[in-house]
């Protein structure tokens, strides 16, 4: 039940809140920050795949399921539709929370929002990854990027473009195998981030998050998941199975990557978007 305060009382509350704001402004001698309006000339790029029966999942993870509950005209004469869904955390475009590989670190709902939004850089290794399914992105790939674009700013969101999203949702090409079950894990072949580069990004460039357009931030043949462990022990979350990175420039885009807020989650479905820099 919704209880509404009487109008006079609501006005009183508003007046009180306004005067508190005024006092706060006077006390600090500053003015309220100007609201940042969304600029209509900024292009938005969707970095998330859809969830459906085609969504690619890790060979040992349960697939996404959508169950129809209602879809039709009710006895009362209005149309009504609703579904149930079920999914494992680590499939489709999703967030990895640090607790996924670092005991006691942030679960999904504990990650501060400012770790999930920010300025992005995109490192493009599509040419190398096209001929090397087991390629791991090296510190040299990032220093090459810096020779053209300048040093990666601290607190950047680093996005790695391997080109593998073009294979989605063909698991045989995207993952290296369409087989399911524990035995299929050894047959995974796709590029990832080398552990040396993960450490370099975390320690020398102080990045806030890392994203990739493959199924895992570690390459498919990884058995110890060193890159996951290095990043998550340092509270750097990762975004996996991103798409449309070909539409995001090397620098200048602003990323918003908001997961479903699963309490205690080690990962969660992620809706990620890029706001491109204004056209000049
Ligand atoms: Zn994951």
Boltz pocket constraint, residues with backbone or C-beta under 6 A from the ligand:
constraints:
  - pocket:
      binder: B
      contacts: [[A, 89], [A, 90], [A, 91], [A, 94], [A, 95], [A, 96], [A, 215], [A, 240], [A, 267]]
      max_distance: 6.0
